[in-house]
Amino acid sequence: MATQPLKSNPPTLFLPDELITQILSCLRVKCLMQMKCVCKSWNTLISHPMFIKMHLNRSELNPQFSLISSRNYGDYSFVAFPVSLLWENRSIDIPSDPYYQLNDKNCDEIVGSCNGLVCLAGYSPNKRWLRFWNPATRAISDQLGTIFFTFKYFNFTFGYDNSTETYKVVLLGSNLDHPETKIVKVFCLGDDVWRTIYGFPAIPFQLEYGHEYDGVYLRCTINWMAFQSVYDRDDVIEEFVIISLDLSTETFTQLMPPENYDNVGDIIKPPNICVLMDSLCFFYDKETEFFIWQMTKFGDEKSWSQFLKFSYHNVGIDFELGHPRIKLTPLHLSEDGDTLLLANHRQDSAILYNCRNNIAKKTRINDKICWFSIRDYVESLVPTC
């Protein structure tokens, strides 16, 4: 009787650690949180700062937006969605999970978002506090940076200091007893201490006109629109200026607007700044036209160039001279530069403007969206402490 040959076991599949790391870095955060339970070595790997950076770099290739929505007044929820939904003018699902409601975090406001980390703010009658939240990992800090009301007005801006890899919150306010006195304080995640920065060199619009002129974060800086008094012989002239705070050196720099931007008509309202495609932009409207200038090289006042100009009438936006029904703020520019998202303060809505075809249309997205809360967002493993 012939004997049957023994069956050999298939060779053991071996993947080098470097390849495993590359594969894991491509996964969504939800999957990675589950993978941490596979073994101790994977848990250690996924929690390592170098892996967190690698995963963040991969996530930035698939950007998202975040904003807040309200089903009822005061009932605000965090919403994250792919960028494509906005440009395709499709509907956005509002999460029903109470976990995404700000009230569930004992907070009422999103200060900002950096590298997937969201800064929240809450308040009681006599104090305000911060919490740092990663919606993807569902990790959230305790209440931090509690500060008591000794200000006439103040607001927070959230940013990231690349030089020290530190997340910082900047408070800009005015003194309660001396409103002309500007107060700037910086809070570093991990320190739980507010430090004062002196020497704000101008009068910020934020303290004069409110949240519409909040600071904007760009490349390790916080920037505000402001004005200052300039003495010309016997006259005092008020001129616009941009104040930039370097989060690394914690020093102020003054940047002038485009030289000849105001020579084509009367400005309806004070100009403002925003960030589009990682560039500082200066925008305003005159009579029935809207203008955007772009600083192509940040910090170089000679690099201003006119980026966009359109007539409200030509694009079909309802406008009545002297009584504007619109008050536009640019929010985001598509990667191909074709479509610009603008928020309309007057009607609490948003407009998609096609720069090539010179056509504007109102978004069909849920009217419960708080458009001015929109932020660039990516999923990440960044810790909250």
Phi, psi and omega in degrees: 000125183287139178274142178282136178295143179291138177277127179275143177291145178297148181299143179291129180281125181240126176247128178296153182303323182298320180291320177300317180299316180296318180295313181297325183292347179269353186276158175291157183300319181302318178293319181296323178297328176285323181295335179298339181273354183294312180198165183297322183294322178290322177299317179295317181298309186293335180271354186284138181304323180293321178292321179300319177294317179299315180295321179298317179299323177290319182296327182295345176283347178234070186293153176231175169246156168228151177200179175243149178229164180223125172282323176224162181302127179086352181260081188262142179231147174278132181231127175242139183205155179297148179301325184301327181299324181289312183291333177274358178058042179262167182287155179242131179281129176268120184296138178267349180297120181299344179300330183271000177279136182294328178300329179294339179260007184058039179225164183229001188208143170263117180285317181176179181219134176220127174054036178085354178265129182252131176262123179251156176228142176228168182209158169232178186305334185230011180204165179226152181215170181239154168219145180248129193226135170249100183299331183288317179271350182064028175263141180216143181280169169289175174293127183232165172060032180301130181224137184268152184289103171234021186240152171286319178206142172202162177208159182255151169226137185254135179208182185228129178266104184295328186293327180246002182053048183238137175271132185230146173244130180251128176257127173240124183210180177237147183293138182296317182275333180229083186303336180287347181274120178274138180239127177236125178231149181236133178244128178255128177298123183112337180264324183059036179224137174267127176249143182268135173248128184259157169096028175300120196272005183209187179254108184290140176300330182305322181280342181265321189241355174096199192296338180301335183247034177297160177294152178239141182266134176204121171048059175069023177225154169246134187234138180231146170277137184210175172223156182219157180270130179239129183267121179239095186059245183265358183258153174246121183249133175269124179235150179283146178208151176256126179257125183242127177256119176281117183289341179281308181268346182054047176234157183262146173228143177258132177239131180273147176293176175305141188300312189249026185293335188256027182256015185238017179145180181275136177281130182287319179217162181303146179291170181214175179234157176206179177240125176230127178051046176061030176228145175285132181235149182239123186226157182189167171233149179228124183054250182245022182239149181243136185233144170227128173251146182241133173272101187290336175232108188301131180093348181257105183295339180279354183266007177296136174217146180288119185268322186206144174210130175213155177267134178302320182294318184293330181263005174081021177270129182293123184213131178241114186303131181090336179223067184298133176269002179230156176208092193272144171228122176294134182249320183196148177243134180297158186299327179277357178078007184275325189237132180245130175266127178234141176262143178252106182298324186294326187243007179051050181219180180229153183234137172258116182251123177273111186292331181282316184269352181058046180234134177243141176216147179285141178294151177262011184283152182325128183283002175272002181288135172266092190297329185283358175266000186296138181219152167293142185212143171224148172289141180207172176256011184303128182285162183264009178208000000 
